[in-house]
Amino acid sequence: MFQKNNDSIGLEIGDGLVKAMHMRCSAKENRLLGYEIVPVNFREGRQGIVNAMNEVLTRLALNKKKHKVNISVSGESVMVRDIHWPQMADEEIRKALKFEVERQVHYKTDEIVFDYYSVLDKTIAETKTRVILVAAKKDLIENYVSLIDSTGFLPGFIEVDTFSLLNCFYVNGPKLAAEKTIAIINIGMEVTNIDIIRGRIVGLTKDAFVAWSNLIDALPEDVELDFSDVTSLKGVMGTDDIYELSLFIMNALSNQIRRTIEFYESQGRDTVEEIYLSGKVAMYKNLDKYLQNILGLQVTIWDPLANVQYDPKLFADKKIKEQALMLAVCTGLACFRSFNINLASNKKEVKKSKLMKFVNQNKILFYLVSIAIICLIGVWVILSSQLKIKEVNKQKLLDQNQKLEGILQDIENLKQARFTLQQHMQIAKALLSRRIIWGKKFHQISTSLPEEMWLTDLYLKDASVSPAKSQFEVITDIGGADSFRPKDTVQILIIKGTAFSKASDNMLKIINDFINALKYNQEFAKDFSTIELKRSQRVDIGDRAIMKFSMECVLK
């Protein structure tokens, strides 16, 4: 896949911190270019969050015109619903959701923004489509967008924490068997994100609210929390309140995880075999062993940056390895995308633009077929007219031969007429051959055209005169017959079009592959001295991009 690497910015507000990561990502590699973590001064209220966001983005030295900021949301205003429907296309799902969404989330559609992720789950039934509906209160989304606007940056996509966690695990987590069912748990200071998956099938996503911050605020700074010996907290600062609070929170967390897993399994799903743990609280000593003993499942701590490439020297002073466990959501926002969930307020316009692109693609195909038909009709008309001219001139030459047989001047006139006739025949053959070639050329161009590309212009131009002028000029021979004489020019076939790809850096490769396909097609290239790209231009449409191009094929 030929592409300029995509720069992506992920920003997470959580755990009393603002975390930002700058990555250069592709399907093959995610490279960390920079990351910053700044604590939020909550005494300043909303402005404290804006100040922390400004600080991390300023430290990353980003371009406000070039870079967009991706962000995720969570909380009671975020709703994730699992819907089972008969198998249907995306367009049918969109129409059905318009009537289903209010019943599922119990809010009016004008009060929420929503998106969905659909997957054919063969474990349910071959004819069923699972639709995971993701919705959020519109005022929540607008609040996050206004936070980004306050920094001077533009918002990228907006998704929910649990899907960011999933995206991070799919890109950077361990490779597991497709039939294995696992739980991914990211334990933060305020929210615990829980995802249950089987291979690439999303089974359940949930946010649990566990107040770990209350425990950390109560702990003295010099006390290290070790979950293998919580009783050591007894008597700290002359009270057992911290010990009792830690037990209460640990039991609340383990009970929440157990109930979530039991609910999933009660739906007739597969049994959860293992838990993968991350998050700031997962950094505390022996928490994985404590949960393993309580839940009776294998608990493995996984590194969200395990497969992310970076230069250790650039981050030597940032304790990246020590802080990696609490970067799962932020990494999921910045790395290569496995999901296309977007709760941004301009989502409807984006989908509308995609629909318009699809319609325009079909129009281009229709136009190409129409052009091909017109060209074939033009070939037939020109061929018929040339054949008629040939017959008329031949008859005239026969008459002149009979009248001027014994006269030298008549002989010279006859020679001239024969020479003119030969010219006409050569031109007629050339025109006939060239028109037949053009029919083949158009077919070869259309078969080489990838589905990510469409043509907007296809025409011949003359290299020495204006394209509006005729390629041939009319002259009159001695006998008064009209003939055609080609001018001394070079003809060029101009091909203009547009390429599109979800991965925007793939567009130039698509254009180059199309040009190479024409060059290596011997039937197409044999009549051209050169086939090359003359111009390409990237054009942004909303938060998507297309690439326009122009190429020239010079006739021999």
JOTAMO-V336026 format. One line per field, one symbol per residue. burial: # if it has 24 or more other C-alpha atoms within 12 Angstrom, else .. A space follows every 50 residues. Layout:
burial = ???
This chain:
burial = .....######################..###########........## ########.#.#....#########.#########.......#...#..# #..##......##########.......##########.##..##.##.. #.#####################.......#################### ############..##.##.....#.#..#..#........##.###.## ..##.###.##..#....################..######..#.#.## ########.#.........#..#########################... #..#..#...#..#...#..##..##..#..##..#..##..##.##..# #...........##.###.##.###.##..##..#.###.######.### .#####.#####................#.#.###.....########## #.#############.###....##.##.####..#......######## #####.
